[in-house]
């Protein structure tokens, strides 16, 4: 499978859970809950690289039912560590050329964060098959629609302050997937896992409803015309 095909598989469900973790034992039960709720991918953001073993275990256990990637990756050394640990994709909090270089060389999808159209286009030029628009909640769905009208070749994951009730609007604007922040403060007890599953399912349902509708194109942009000198 090509890197581009892997990138497409990551966004197939339309939901990428963003999971900050401080304890390795929390990774697997939460990842299993995300998969059961219909999420297709999880970006695990470890407190330290010492947790990579637990992330690799989750990927091995869940197989193709959930794409387990690693987020918060900065610099080439960290990128190499998470790739060697078996990350399905590598996400970074900003556009880091070194991370993109390692991902490109190893054939692993990268998910750099960007905000402006220039940053997003640059990420694509450096080989990113996906770009995370962050913080998407601050700019809104209209921003996504206009950006993709000008840069239709981009596949954008929106994250950062996107509530479930607005997720459909971002999908209709052209977003490939929604990044869903997961709160792990309550641990992995029955009630906490139930709430995580309900949160993920709400986004999955919103994406599915939106994908069943026709995406509204942005209004066409009229060319700038000079004075009529005929």
DAFEN-V12288 format. One record per backbone hydrogen bond with DSSP energy under -0.5 kcal/mol. NH is the residue of the N-H (numbers start at 1). CO is the residue of the C=O. Records with the same first field share a line. If there is no record, write none. Layout:
# DAFEN-V12288
NH=CO / CO
This chain:
# DAFEN-V12288
6=2
7=3
8=4
9=5
10=6
11=7
12=9
14=11
16=178
17=15 / 41
18=180
19=17 / 43
20=18 / 182
21=45
26=23
27=24
28=24
29=25
30=26
31=27
32=28
33=29
34=30
35=31
36=32
37=33
38=35
39=34
40=15
41=15
42=67
43=17
44=42 / 69
45=19 / 43
46=44
47=21
51=48
52=49
53=50
54=51
55=51
56=52
57=53
58=54
59=55
60=56
61=57
62=58
63=59
65=62
66=63
67=40
68=66
69=42 / 67
70=89
71=44
73=91
79=75
80=76
81=77
82=78
83=79
84=80
85=81
86=83
87=82
88=68
90=109
91=70
92=111
96=94
97=95
100=96
101=97
102=98
103=99
104=100
105=101
106=102
107=103
108=103
109=88
111=90
112=130
113=92
114=132
120=116
121=117
122=118
123=119
124=120
125=121
126=122
127=124
128=123
130=110
131=155
132=112
133=131 / 157
134=114 / 132
136=133 / 159
137=160
138=135
139=135 / 136
140=136
144=140
145=141
146=142
147=143
148=144
149=145
150=146
151=147
154=151
156=154
157=131
158=156 / 177
159=133
163=161
166=163
167=163 / 164
168=164
170=166
171=167
172=168
173=169
174=171
175=170
176=156
177=156
178=14
179=158
180=16 / 178
181=179
182=18
184=182
187=184
189=186
193=189
194=190
195=191
196=192
197=193
198=194
199=195
200=196
201=197
202=198
203=199
204=200
205=201
206=202
207=203
208=204
209=205
210=206
211=207
212=208
213=210
217=215
222=220
229=227
